[in-house]
Amino acid sequence: MRKNQIKIVTIGGGSSYTPELIEGFIKRKDELPINEIWLVDIEEGREKLEIVGAMAQRMVKAAGLNWKVVLTLDRRDALKGADFVTTQFRVGLLDARIKDERIPLSHGIIGQETNGAGGMFKAFRTIPVILDIIDDMRELCPDAWLVNFTNPSGMVTEAAIKYGGWEKTVGLCNVPINCIHRCAEVLNKNTEDLTFKFAGLNHFHWHRVWDKEGNEITEELIGKLYDPDQKQEQKDSGVANIKDIKFNYEQVKDLGILPCPYHRYYYITDDMLKDELEEYKKGETRAEVVKRTEAELFELYKDPSLDYKPEQLTKRGGTHYSDAACELIASILNDKKTNMVVSTKNNGAIHDLPYESIVEVSSIITSSGPQPINWGNFDSAPRGMVQVMKAMEELTISAAVTGNYERALQAFTINPLVPSGEIAKELLDEMLVAHKKHLPQFADKIAEIENK
């Protein structure tokens, strides 16, 4: 689909990640014939948009490029004639994330942005908005690709494709990239000397690794990363927002495949919860820390001489997200056939999940989108978990679209991180009321709860 000039629209353009996005585009200036970049936000994000947008303009100017960088609160105006639309927005801003984390923790339950009750509520708030964006795209840029890294990325991507009907949607996450870099570091090798294969769901994947000679070295990596007898302690998470609490070596060894850092919430739940509760008591949940970090970043961004991405952005927790989006766009545009880990249609790659499911899987990126690489079957342990999690995702997406309370309760009930029974119902009701401003689809049920 090579074009002479392209227009890229970023929804959530006032994000603290935007400088990394701009840096990624600049790095690929010879591959991306960019004419316009539109950064879009809402009224509540106006100040941040103006700050980070001015910095984006400085970065482009410092790179000697004549790209037009436009800041706007008018999404429809921005979308006209777009070739690529990237999404990095947060409905309810960081205050909503704080509720997603603190409310479950007040009940002694895991509170996390994309996992458990918090992740489901982020989906409830986000999915109706992505569907509204798609309605606008259908009218204003019907041929555009939608590149989503709004969390929970897998569920948002599935909603866009299944309910929005936008087949040209690809979901992205930085976690697989971090895993790749961490494995290479532990082995003292370059990433180019290793071959990786990922499969699973967003924030719930596993991977295998081979060396340059074609020998599988997954078992060796499991030993290096998790064997307590290793002389040098290895940290494996590579993700700023997840504590590097040790997995159970025997359990991971039996898996025979490398877990995602987020699997800590499922494999060592009690350890993670204990740590989270300590942070909760101190007012230092991840969301609260991120809010302070983001405030510091925007103070940096205000500097009129700053025309490059500051190192402090790596503390924000989502480093590599934006760079991955830029590489995906370059690969689609130029039919590069890059091997990337994305959320896309399963198409039989994972035999244990439905053909139409959205999965996170190693794929070859072509001008027609991702072509997933076959993984095959999972063994019993990962198979059972991934099937439960996919069912939970499907229920959550359905509830987000329809506002069906019973379906939402069903999703809570089968989520491994939410106790079932009356506690699930109490937590669901409390969070519905807490987030009512951003949950119009549940308005009738929320009014009923409030009037009890």
ChimeraX attribute file (.defattr): number of C-alpha atoms within 10 A of each C-alpha:
attribute: neighborCount
match mode: 1-to-1
recipient: residues
	/A:1	11
	/A:2	14
	/A:3	11
	/A:4	9
	/A:5	11
	/A:6	17
	/A:7	21
	/A:8	23
	/A:9	26
	/A:10	27
	/A:11	26
	/A:12	23
	/A:13	32
	/A:14	25
	/A:15	23
	/A:16	23
	/A:17	25
	/A:18	22
	/A:19	25
	/A:20	22
	/A:21	23
	/A:22	23
	/A:23	21
	/A:24	18
	/A:25	24
	/A:26	20
	/A:27	15
	/A:28	17
	/A:29	14
	/A:30	10
	/A:31	16
	/A:32	22
	/A:33	18
	/A:34	21
	/A:35	15
	/A:36	17
	/A:37	25
	/A:38	23
	/A:39	28
	/A:40	28
	/A:41	24
	/A:42	17
	/A:43	10
	/A:44	11
	/A:45	16
	/A:46	16
	/A:47	14
	/A:48	19
	/A:49	26
	/A:50	18
	/A:51	19
	/A:52	25
	/A:53	25
	/A:54	20
	/A:55	25
	/A:56	30
	/A:57	22
	/A:58	18
	/A:59	20
	/A:60	20
	/A:61	15
	/A:62	12
	/A:63	15
	/A:64	10
	/A:65	14
	/A:66	12
	/A:67	16
	/A:68	15
	/A:69	20
	/A:70	16
	/A:71	23
	/A:72	20
	/A:73	19
	/A:74	13
	/A:75	19
	/A:76	15
	/A:77	13
	/A:78	24
	/A:79	27
	/A:80	16
	/A:81	18
	/A:82	21
	/A:83	21
	/A:84	22
	/A:85	24
	/A:86	26
	/A:87	23
	/A:88	21
	/A:89	23
	/A:90	18
	/A:91	18
	/A:92	16
	/A:93	13
	/A:94	15
	/A:95	13
	/A:96	21
	/A:97	26
	/A:98	21
	/A:99	22
	/A:100	28
	/A:101	27
	/A:102	28
	/A:103	20
	/A:104	22
	/A:105	20
	/A:106	14
	/A:107	12
	/A:108	15
	/A:109	24
	/A:110	28
	/A:111	32
	/A:112	27
	/A:113	23
	/A:114	23
	/A:115	25
	/A:116	25
	/A:117	28
	/A:118	25
	/A:119	21
	/A:120	29
	/A:121	26
	/A:122	27
	/A:123	28
	/A:124	30
	/A:125	23
	/A:126	26
	/A:127	29
	/A:128	24
	/A:129	17
	/A:130	20
	/A:131	20
	/A:132	13
	/A:133	20
	/A:134	20
	/A:135	15
	/A:136	17
	/A:137	23
	/A:138	16
	/A:139	13
	/A:140	17
	/A:141	19
	/A:142	18
	/A:143	15
	/A:144	21
	/A:145	22
	/A:146	25
	/A:147	22
	/A:148	28
	/A:149	24
	/A:150	26
	/A:151	25
	/A:152	25
	/A:153	25
	/A:154	29
	/A:155	30
	/A:156	29
	/A:157	32
	/A:158	28
	/A:159	27
	/A:160	26
	/A:161	22
	/A:162	16
	/A:163	14
	/A:164	20
	/A:165	15
	/A:166	23
	/A:167	16
	/A:168	18
	/A:169	25
	/A:170	27
	/A:171	30
	/A:172	26
	/A:173	27
	/A:174	21
	/A:175	24
	/A:176	28
	/A:177	16
	/A:178	20
	/A:179	22
	/A:180	19
	/A:181	14
	/A:182	19
	/A:183	24
	/A:184	17
	/A:185	12
	/A:186	14
	/A:187	14
	/A:188	9
	/A:189	13
	/A:190	12
	/A:191	16
	/A:192	10
	/A:193	11
	/A:194	20
	/A:195	18
	/A:196	20
	/A:197	19
	/A:198	25
	/A:199	27
	/A:200	29
	/A:201	25
	/A:202	27
	/A:203	22
	/A:204	23
	/A:205	23
	/A:206	24
	/A:207	21
	/A:208	19
	/A:209	22
	/A:210	15
	/A:211	16
	/A:212	10
	/A:213	9
	/A:214	10
	/A:215	11
	/A:216	16
	/A:217	15
	/A:218	20
	/A:219	18
	/A:220	11
	/A:221	19
	/A:222	19
	/A:223	16
	/A:224	21
	/A:225	23
	/A:226	21
	/A:227	20
	/A:228	15
	/A:229	9
	/A:230	11
	/A:231	8
	/A:232	10
	/A:233	12
	/A:234	16
	/A:235	15
	/A:236	22
	/A:237	22
	/A:238	20
	/A:239	20
	/A:240	14
	/A:241	19
	/A:242	16
	/A:243	17
	/A:244	16
	/A:245	15
	/A:246	18
	/A:247	20
	/A:248	14
	/A:249	15
	/A:250	11
	/A:251	10
	/A:252	18
	/A:253	16
	/A:254	10
	/A:255	18
	/A:256	15
	/A:257	21
	/A:258	22
	/A:259	24
	/A:260	22
	/A:261	24
	/A:262	20
	/A:263	16
	/A:264	21
	/A:265	19
	/A:266	15
	/A:267	15
	/A:268	14
	/A:269	15
	/A:270	14
	/A:271	14
	/A:272	20
	/A:273	17
	/A:274	14
	/A:275	14
	/A:276	24
	/A:277	20
	/A:278	12
	/A:279	17
	/A:280	19
	/A:281	12
	/A:282	9
	/A:283	13
	/A:284	15
	/A:285	23
	/A:286	22
	/A:287	23
	/A:288	20
	/A:289	15
	/A:290	19
	/A:291	17
	/A:292	11
	/A:293	16
	/A:294	20
	/A:295	13
	/A:296	13
	/A:297	20
	/A:298	16
	/A:299	10
	/A:300	17
	/A:301	24
	/A:302	15
	/A:303	12
	/A:304	11
	/A:305	10
	/A:306	16
	/A:307	20
	/A:308	18
	/A:309	19
	/A:310	13
	/A:311	8
	/A:312	12
	/A:313	18
	/A:314	15
	/A:315	15
	/A:316	19
	/A:317	18
	/A:318	18
	/A:319	20
	/A:320	20
	/A:321	20
	/A:322	25
	/A:323	20
	/A:324	21
	/A:325	24
	/A:326	23
	/A:327	21
	/A:328	27
	/A:329	28
	/A:330	24
	/A:331	23
	/A:332	20
	/A:333	23
	/A:334	17
	/A:335	17
	/A:336	16
	/A:337	17
	/A:338	16
	/A:339	20
	/A:340	24
	/A:341	30
	/A:342	32
	/A:343	32
	/A:344	29
	/A:345	25
	/A:346	23
	/A:347	18
	/A:348	17
	/A:349	22
	/A:350	23
	/A:351	15
	/A:352	17
	/A:353	20
	/A:354	16
	/A:355	14
	/A:356	14
	/A:357	20
	/A:358	30
	/A:359	31
	/A:360	29
	/A:361	31
	/A:362	26
	/A:363	24
	/A:364	19
	/A:365	26
	/A:366	20
	/A:367	16
	/A:368	11
	/A:369	22
	/A:370	27
	/A:371	21
	/A:372	26
	/A:373	20
	/A:374	18
	/A:375	19
	/A:376	12
	/A:377	13
	/A:378	18
	/A:379	12
	/A:380	9
	/A:381	10
	/A:382	18
	/A:383	17
	/A:384	12
	/A:385	14
	/A:386	18
	/A:387	16
	/A:388	15
	/A:389	19
	/A:390	20
	/A:391	15
	/A:392	23
	/A:393	25
	/A:394	19
	/A:395	21
	/A:396	27
	/A:397	27
	/A:398	19
	/A:399	24
	/A:400	26
	/A:401	20
	/A:402	14
	/A:403	21
	/A:404	16
	/A:405	19
	/A:406	12
	/A:407	19
	/A:408	23
	/A:409	21
	/A:410	17
	/A:411	26
	/A:412	26
	/A:413	19
	/A:414	17
	/A:415	22
	/A:416	19
	/A:417	18
	/A:418	21
	/A:419	17
	/A:420	15
	/A:421	11
	/A:422	10
	/A:423	15
	/A:424	20
	/A:425	18
	/A:426	12
	/A:427	20
	/A:428	20
	/A:429	17
	/A:430	16
	/A:431	19
	/A:432	23
	/A:433	17
	/A:434	16
	/A:435	19
	/A:436	16
	/A:437	11
	/A:438	19
	/A:439	19
	/A:440	15
	/A:441	19
	/A:442	20
	/A:443	16
	/A:444	11
	/A:445	17
	/A:446	21
	/A:447	13
	/A:448	9
	/A:449	13
	/A:450	11
	/A:451	7
	/A:452	5
